[in-house]
Amino acid sequence: MGKFTFNLPDIGEGIAEAEIVAWHVKPGDTVEEDQQIADMMTDKATVEMESPVTGKVLEVAGEVGDTIAIGSMLVVIETEGEAPAQEDVVDAPVADPAPAPAPKDEGVAERIETENSDASDADDAIAADPDPAPRPTPTPAPAPAKDTKVLASPAVRARAKDLGIDLVEIKPAADGRLRHADLDAFLSYNGGFAPAGGKRADEEIKVIGMRRRIAENMAASKRNIPHFSYVEEIDVTEMERLRGQLNEGRGDRPKLTMLPLLITAICKTLPDFPMINARFDDDAGVVTRSGAVHLGMATQTDSGLMVPVIRDAQGRNLWQLANEITRLADAARSGKAKSEELSGSTLTLTSLGPLGGVATTPVINRPEVAIIGPNRIVERPMFVSDGQGGERIEKRKLMNLSISCDHRVVDGWDAASFVQAMKKLIEQPALLLVG
């Protein structure tokens, strides 16, 4: 018998340590060569570590949430015969690092639109379900044995616990993995309530991995940036009408949501307000006004909140924006987004879609200096001109548009002027199609 000490290998240039976000083995377990043993998170990636040898696990290097240095012991494995040296079996990270979800603040919107919607469905023009694929409605199934393994993300498990739902009571989709849509369907089947049960015990949840990074970013943003918010009501009736007309003649192009139209309005307005499209380096005391619009779009995934970036949004037409929104959202939700697609934004657009409420005061995505948040679209009677010097009452579609700014860089007058200029384009959307 021999003892093989598997030290955490170098998993990226400039990486000095990594956080343990999941163990897949424990002392006493038998592991095979190339079997996954742990997930390690750095500032740039989440890496799946695999055992380089076959044997019995004798020791592991701490608990989930602990941070260990590169080169430190990760696991000790008892092997048959003489244990090989680590350099003989480990040359590089045992798994290609997948891009870690860019840790963004919770003030950023929950998701972006990837599904098609009818022109009249204004509320879903910005938000979409995190699981865009059509799925059969799950129905409650007979409870399986208690040792049944349920495949679900930590976010789904946490939500199920909050709702008092036992995951083994839900029948998953064909791939066997439970998602938020399954919880929604289960609640719908039960009249919107989880089955009655006894009082649940309190539980302590360690803040680790992506949740820790979100917490750190939130605190840093609110601690360092003096926020102020401005909200204006905008009539989007004509924009919705234009969207419907464009969709009718789109051919084989993707169906437009409101999002590409809003992005176009932002890009056409920014040249007159360069202080909005900027990044502030606190340490150097330098504000960099970006000539290009690299627009961050918040989207909710099973791994947490991610903000993929539409590069050079100012140079894309409506259909190109629609394609890029869908591509980036799919990449983020499947875990295939590249690190360069999750960083470098100069301005963020955020929305809670149909849950948007009357107004939001989003938290700035540091080091940016502004964040824009469209809110829910509602229909209300409004006084409009009758074209003959009088007025008439007409049903109109209205939406509040919020903006939060860094008061060290952006003055209130500039923020208000920017939103008013956007309002003019949105309420006269034909201007969006002029070069």
C-alpha positions, -999 to 999 in steps of 0.1 A, spaced: 0 0 0 11 36 -6 -2 70 1 -7 95 -27 -10 132 -18 -29 151 -45 -19 187 -42 -41 214 -58 -24 220 -92 -19 253 -109 -53 260 -124 -47 293 -141 -22 320 -147 -19 343 -116 -42 321 -95 -28 317 -60 -58 300 -42 -92 285 -49 -123 279 -29 -139 245 -23 -174 248 -36 -183 211 -36 -169 177 -25 -179 146 -44 -160 122 -21 -154 118 16 -128 99 37 -135 62 33 -148 64 -2 -131 44 -30 -123 65 -61 -113 55 -96 -88 73 -118 -104 103 -135 -134 103 -111 -146 137 -101 -136 145 -65 -142 182 -60 -152 215 -76 -129 245 -70 -137 281 -78 -113 309 -85 -120 345 -95 -121 334 -132 -134 298 -134 -150 268 -117 -128 238 -122 -138 202 -118 -109 183 -101 -105 146 -109 -85 119 -91 -53 111 -109 -52 76 -93 -74 48 -81 -76 41 -44 -93 49 -10 -97 85 2 -80 89 35 -82 127 40 -97 158 24 -85 194 27 -113 211 46 -150 219 42 -170 235 15 -163 272 16 -127 269 27 -100 284 6 -67 265 -1 -35 276 -17 -22 263 -50 2 235 -42 -15 226 -9 -29 192 -2 -64 186 -17 -68 149 -9 -48 119 3 -55 86 -14 -43 51 -4 -32 32 -35 -23 -3 -43 14 -7 -44 38 22 -43 22 56 -47 34 76 -78 47 112 -74 22 139 -83 43 152 -112 41 118 -128 3 119 -130 -7 156 -130 6 180 -156 -23 205 -158 -58 211 -144 -77 179 -148 -107 196 -164 -109 225 -187 -122 254 -165 -157 265 -175 -162 302 -171 -174 311 -137 -206 331 -136 -196 368 -134 -204 378 -98 -228 407 -101 -250 424 -76 -285 414 -68 -298 447 -80 -291 436 -115 -322 421 -133 -331 385 -130 -331 375 -166 -332 385 -203 -356 377 -230 -348 346 -251 -383 334 -260 -405 348 -286 -436 367 -276 -466 382 -294 -466 419 -301 -493 424 -276 -474 407 -248 -455 438 -237 -446 425 -202 -426 395 -215 -406 416 -239 -377 417 -215 -379 388 -191 -378 351 -199 -380 318 -180 -345 305 -171 -353 272 -188 -363 283 -224 -369 248 -238 -406 237 -240 -413 211 -213 -442 189 -204 -461 200 -172 -448 178 -144 -474 162 -122 -470 148 -87 -457 113 -87 -458 87 -60 -431 94 -35 -400 73 -43 -378 57 -17 -361 83 5 -326 73 -8 -336 84 -43 -311 108 -58 -327 140 -71 -308 160 -97 -313 198 -90 -292 229 -87 -285 245 -53 -308 274 -62 -337 249 -69 -330 230 -37 -330 262 -17 -362 274 -32 -379 241 -26 -369 242 11 -383 277 14 -416 265 -1 -416 234 21 -415 210 -10 -399 176 -8 -381 173 -42 -388 135 -43 -425 143 -47 -420 160 -81 -417 141 -113 -389 157 -134 -386 161 -171 -371 135 -195 -335 144 -186 -342 137 -149 -331 171 -137 -355 193 -117 -357 230 -125 -376 261 -114 -402 254 -140 -409 220 -123 -415 237 -90 -438 262 -106 -458 235 -123 -460 215 -90 -473 246 -72 -498 252 -99 -511 217 -97 -515 221 -59 -534 254 -62 -503 276 -56 -494 260 -23 -470 234 -12 -486 204 5 -494 210 41 -468 199 65 -453 204 100 -432 233 110 -397 231 95 -366 235 116 -343 265 112 -313 259 91 -280 275 86 -267 279 50 -230 287 45 -224 316 21 -199 301 -4 -190 301 -40 -211 324 -63 -233 336 -34 -203 348 -16 -190 366 -46 -224 382 -52 -225 393 -15 -189 408 -18 -198 427 -50 -230 440 -35 -213 453 -5 -184 468 -25 -208 486 -48 -230 501 -21 -200 509 1 -180 527 -26 -206 542 -49 -229 571 -39 -260 560 -58 -289 581 -69 -319 570 -90 -342 588 -115 -375 574 -128 -396 586 -157 -428 574 -172 -427 566 -209 -455 559 -234 -444 527 -253 -477 523 -273 -461 533 -306 -430 512 -300 -451 481 -293 -470 488 -325 -438 491 -345 -425 459 -329 -456 441 -341 -453 454 -376 -416 444 -378 -424 409 -366 -452 405 -392 -426 409 -420 -396 394 -404 -394 363 -426 -369 338 -412 -354 363 -389 -359 360 -351 -390 375 -335 -382 408 -320 -389 415 -283 -388 450 -269 -352 445 -258 -334 452 -291 -355 484 -295 -346 496 -261 -309 489 -267 -311 508 -300 -326 538 -282 -298 536 -256 -270 534 -282 -285 563 -302 -287 585 -271 -253 578 -255 -231 598 -279 -245 630 -264 -240 617 -228 -206 600 -228 -204 602 -190 -231 575 -188 -212 550 -208 -181 549 -186 -160 530 -160 -145 545 -129 -112 532 -115 -114 542 -78 -78 534 -70 -64 554 -99 -90 581 -98 -96 578 -135 -129 578 -154 -127 561 -188 -155 571 -212 -160 543 -237 -163 550 -273 -181 517 -279 -212 504 -261 -204 471 -245 -238 464 -229 -242 440 -200 -274 420 -199 -283 403 -167 -297 367 -169 -306 342 -142 -291 307 -145 -290 276 -123 -255 286 -112 -265 321 -102 -268 356 -117 -246 361 -148 -241 392 -170 -231 384 -205 -220 413 -226 -231 424 -261 -200 438 -276 -202 469 -298 -240 471 -294 -240 504 -312 -230 487 -345 -257 461 -346 -292 464 -361 -324 451 -344 -321 416 -358 -284 413 -350 -292 424 -315 -320 398 -312 -296 370 -324 -269 381 -300 -292 383 -270 -304 347 -277 -269 334 -282 -255 349 -251 -284 339 -229 -281 303 -242 -244 303 -236 -248 316 -200 -275 291 -191 -257 261 -205 -224 271 -188 -206 276 -221 -201 314 -220 -165 323 -224 -148 345 -198 -145 374 -222 -183 372 -228 -188 378 -191 -166 409 -185 -158 443 -199 -193 458 -199 -195 496 -200 -232 499 -191 -258 474 -178 -294 470 -187 -315 453 -161 -351 442 -158 -374 421 -137 -398 417 -167 -434 412 -157 -424 413 -120 -408 447 -125 -433 466 -104 -439 504 -106 -402 514 -103 -368 499 -94 -336 514 -80 -310 490 -93 -275 487 -79 -247 498 -102 -225 471 -117 -192 483 -105 -169 497 -120 -196 510 -143 -212 543 -134 -248 537 -145 -274 510 -148 -307 513 -167 -339 494 -156 -371 493 -176 -401 483 -155 -434 465 -161 -456 478 -189 -492 486 -179 -522 499 -198 -539 530 -185 -563 557 -199 -544 588 -209 -553 622 -224 -539 625 -259 -542 651 -286 -571 647 -311 -551 666 -338 -575 695 -337 -564 713 -307 -584 692 -283 -578 661 -263 -594 627 -260 -590 598 -236 -573 567 -250 -559 535 -237 -521 536 -238 -492 513 -228 -470 529 -202 -437 519 -187 -415 535 -161 -378 537 -169 -353 538 -140 -316 547 -140 -292 546 -111 -260 566 -114 -227 571 -96 -229 607 -83 -191 610 -83 -192 609 -121 -228 616 -132 -248 647 -122 -286 645 -117 -292 669 -146 -272 647 -169 -291 616 -159 -325 632 -163 -315 647 -196 -303 613 -209 -336 596 -199 -356 624 -215 -337 620 -248 -343 582 -246 -380 589 -240 -382 610 -272 -369 581 -293 -390 555 -276 -422 575 -280 -414 583 -316 -399 549 -326 -396 556 -363 -365 577 -353 -348 544 -342 -348 532 -378 -332 564 -391 -294 561 -397 
